Amino acid sequence: DTLKKSYDEFVQNQTPQNIAITLPDGKVVEAQSWRTTPYEVARGISQGLADNTVVAKVNGELWDLDRPFEGDAELKLLKFDDPEGQYVFWHSSAHILGEAMERHYGGCLCYGPPVENGFYYDMHLEGRQVSPNDFPQIEDISKKIVKEKQPFERLEMKKEDLLKMFEYNEFKKRILNEKVT
C-alpha cells in the first residue's frame, strides 16, 4: 500500500502535456500525458468497446486500461478474442481463483499462471487436498470476489520489496529468487 501510494503520488505530480494517440486505423486522438488512460480513449469511441476491451497495447507493450499514457503513443485495444487479451484475462482469473482458494483453505499459493486455453493455481495445504466436492464452494467464493469489483492494480516493485511482501510464503520467495533479477 505504501509503494502504491508513492507511485500514485508520482503520477499526480507529473506535469501533463498534450499528446497524440494514434489508433490502428490511423485516426489520432488528443490526450494528456499522465492523465488520459486507454480506457478513456476506448470510451470516447464507444462504451461497448470500453466494456469489452481486456487490455491495451501501447507502443507494442501490454498496458493496463487504467494506466495513464506517458507520451505520444500508438494504441491498440485488445478484446478477449485476441490471444494476448485471453492471456491477460486468464492471468487475472488465476488471481481471482488464488484469492478464493486462500479464503477457503488458507494455505500458501504456489504457482498460478495462465496456460493455453485457461489458467490454474497450485496451493500447498498441510495434510489436506482439494477434491471435486470443493469446487462449488470455490466457485461461489470466486463469484463473490468478482462482485466486489476489486481493482487490479499494477505496480512495478524492487525484488527486495517483493520478498518482504511475500515473506510468509516460502513458495513465492523461491519463485522470486529463481526467476526475478
C-alpha positions in Angstrom: 0.0 0.0 0.0 2.9 2.4 0.8 4.6 1.7 -2.5 1.3 2.1 -4.4 0.6 5.4 -2.7 4.1 6.6 -3.6 3.6 5.6 -7.2 0.2 7.3 -7.4 1.7 10.5 -5.9 4.5 10.3 -8.5 1.9 10.1 -11.3 -0.1 13.0 -9.9 3.0 15.2 -9.6 3.8 14.8 -13.3 3.0 17.8 -15.4 0.5 16.8 -18.1 1.3 17.6 -21.7 -0.9 17.4 -24.8 -0.1 14.2 -26.6 -1.3 12.3 -29.7 -2.7 8.8 -29.5 -2.7 7.0 -32.9 -5.3 4.3 -33.4 -4.8 1.3 -35.7 -6.9 2.9 -38.4 -4.6 6.0 -38.4 -7.1 8.3 -36.6 -5.3 10.5 -34.0 -6.9 11.3 -30.7 -5.8 14.2 -28.5 -5.0 13.2 -24.9 -2.9 14.3 -21.9 0.2 12.5 -20.6 -0.1 11.2 -17.1 -3.8 11.7 -17.1 -5.6 10.1 -20.0 -5.9 6.3 -20.0 -6.6 3.7 -22.7 -10.0 3.1 -21.1 -10.9 6.7 -21.6 -9.9 6.6 -25.2 -11.9 3.5 -25.7 -14.9 5.0 -24.0 -14.6 8.1 -26.3 -15.0 5.7 -29.2 -17.9 3.7 -27.7 -18.9 2.5 -24.2 -19.3 -1.0 -25.7 -15.7 -1.0 -26.9 -14.5 0.2 -23.5 -16.5 -2.5 -21.7 -15.3 -5.3 -24.0 -11.6 -4.3 -24.0 -9.5 -6.6 -21.8 -6.1 -4.8 -22.1 -4.4 -2.2 -24.2 -1.2 -2.4 -26.3 0.7 0.9 -26.1 3.7 1.2 -28.5 3.7 -2.5 -28.8 3.7 -3.1 -25.0 0.8 -4.6 -23.0 -0.6 -1.7 -20.9 -3.3 -1.7 -18.2 -6.5 0.1 -19.2 -6.3 2.4 -16.2 -2.6 3.2 -16.6 -2.1 6.7 -18.0 -0.2 7.4 -21.2 3.2 8.9 -20.6 3.7 10.4 -24.0 2.6 10.2 -27.7 1.6 6.6 -28.4 0.2 4.1 -30.8 -2.8 2.4 -29.2 -4.4 -1.0 -29.9 -7.3 -2.1 -27.8 -7.4 -5.9 -27.3 -10.6 -7.9 -26.6 -10.9 -11.5 -25.4 -10.8 -12.8 -29.0 -7.2 -11.6 -29.2 -4.6 -14.2 -27.9 -2.9 -11.5 -25.7 -6.3 -10.4 -24.4 -7.0 -14.0 -23.5 -3.7 -14.3 -21.7 -4.3 -11.2 -19.6 -7.9 -12.3 -18.8 -6.7 -15.7 -17.7 -3.9 -14.2 -15.7 -6.4 -12.0 -13.9 -8.7 -15.0 -13.5 -5.9 -17.0 -11.9 -5.6 -14.3 -9.3 -9.3 -14.5 -8.5 -9.0 -18.3 -8.2 -6.0 -17.9 -5.9 -7.8 -15.5 -3.6 -10.8 -17.8 -3.5 -8.5 -20.7 -2.6 -6.8 -18.6 0.1 -10.2 -17.6 1.6 -11.5 -21.2 1.5 -8.4 -23.2 2.6 -5.8 -20.8 4.0 -2.5 -22.3 2.8 0.2 -20.9 0.6 -0.3 -20.2 -3.1 2.5 -21.6 -5.2 2.0 -21.2 -9.0 -0.9 -19.8 -11.0 0.0 -18.8 -14.5 -2.4 -18.7 -17.4 -1.9 -21.6 -19.8 -3.1 -22.2 -23.3 -6.9 -22.1 -23.1 -7.2 -21.4 -19.4 -5.5 -21.0 -16.1 -4.9 -22.8 -12.8 -3.5 -22.2 -9.3 -1.4 -24.6 -7.2 -1.6 -24.4 -3.4 0.3 -26.1 -0.6 -2.0 -27.5 2.0 -0.7 -29.3 5.0 -2.4 -32.6 5.5 -5.3 -31.8 3.2 -6.2 -31.8 -0.5 -8.7 -30.3 -2.9 -11.5 -32.5 -4.1 -14.2 -32.0 -6.7 -16.6 -31.7 -3.8 -14.9 -28.3 -3.0 -15.5 -26.9 -6.5 -19.0 -25.4 -5.8 -17.7 -23.5 -2.7 -14.6 -22.2 -4.6 -16.8 -21.1 -7.5 -19.2 -19.3 -5.1 -16.3 -17.5 -3.4 -14.9 -16.6 -6.8 -18.2 -15.1 -7.8 -18.3 -13.0 -4.6 -14.8 -11.7 -5.3 -15.8 -10.7 -8.8 -18.9 -8.9 -7.4 -16.6 -7.0 -5.0 -15.1 -5.3 -8.1 -11.7 -5.3 -6.6 -9.4 -3.3 -8.8 -6.5 -5.0 -10.5 -3.6 -2.6 -9.8 -0.2 -2.9 -11.5 2.8 -1.9 -9.5 6.4 -2.4 -10.5 8.5 -3.2 -7.4 12.0 -4.0 -6.5 12.8 -7.6 -5.7 13.7 -6.7 -2.1 10.2 -5.3 -1.6 8.5 -8.3 -3.2 10.5 -10.6 -0.9 9.3 -8.6 2.1 5.7 -8.6 0.8 5.8 -12.4 0.4 8.0 -13.3 3.4 5.2 -15.5 4.8 5.2 -17.7 1.6 8.2 -19.9 1.0 6.9 -20.8 -2.5 6.6 -17.2 -3.7 10.0 -16.4 -2.2 11.5 -19.3 -4.1 9.9 -18.2 -7.4 11.2 -14.6 -6.8 14.7 -15.8 -6.0 14.8 -18.1 -9.0 13.1 -16.0 -11.7 13.4 -12.3 -10.8 16.7 -10.4 -11.3 
